[in-house]
């Protein structure tokens, strides 16, 4: 059991997020593929994905010991919805942070030498992990990310609605279930390891997850003790999941969509699946930031994407209408 202790200041600083990050969700997909007892809600996805990874998942699988604590990859890659940005963060992660995350993992004897190289900062070993993350993301998550991200957005909206109706305590009460119990001022989380966590005024970030199914996790930044922890809450159960989530978006509609919107504008729409900033749009599509901003504005005015500001940057995210257009290659009636 983990017990998270709140003060009045913590309640005031608690907020909700949309995702723990595309890299963390990808990492969880690989764990879920290894789980033979996964809920029926994921059976169709497992059948579709299993067998398509092979050895390319090896470096990620090596970071998933069968016993003991697990790697918090979100601390190394951030909570970004862009796999490119996540990989950049991983490659730039400071060695002390990598050591903190890996030193307590119970690696299989066959992987210990490789893991030691990773902890020691070997560039080639870190590139292997980055390549595995990209490869796994391409197979296990990218084909489904538009629908998955929309579902996570819905979960976040429900959290925000609970806060609007009754404050943070109402939100914490709505999380109650077999995994979580709110006993003011303590949030009890079922967990195999005992711990008392005092937020000490930092607050808490509550984020829904799709592929972490068995327990609620508390993610903390070990090198930034002032940063609020993230409570990763599973959103899936066998009864409530719409299995159309696992219908991968096909590519047959790409040419009609290009003809309808223009190649560059259609590419901007595709890049906005999962969220993408203007600078990243420009880099991905090899266009100027001004051109990327113009195309994003046109798509936003057509209600195909939404734009919100995050600090000094803006994030463009596809809407349900844009997703339908992207998947079918034509507007719906």
Helices and strands as residue ranges (DSSP letters): E 2-5, H 8-13, E 15-17, H 22-33, G 40-42, H 43-49, G 54-57, H 58-62, H 74-77, H 83-92, H 95-102, G 109-111, H 112-119, H 123-136, I 137-141, G 142-144, H 145-174, E 180-183, E 186-189, E 195-198, E 204-209, E 217-219, E 229-234, G 243-246, H 254-261, H 263-271, E 276-277, H 278-285, H 289-301, E 305-310, E 313-318, H 320-328
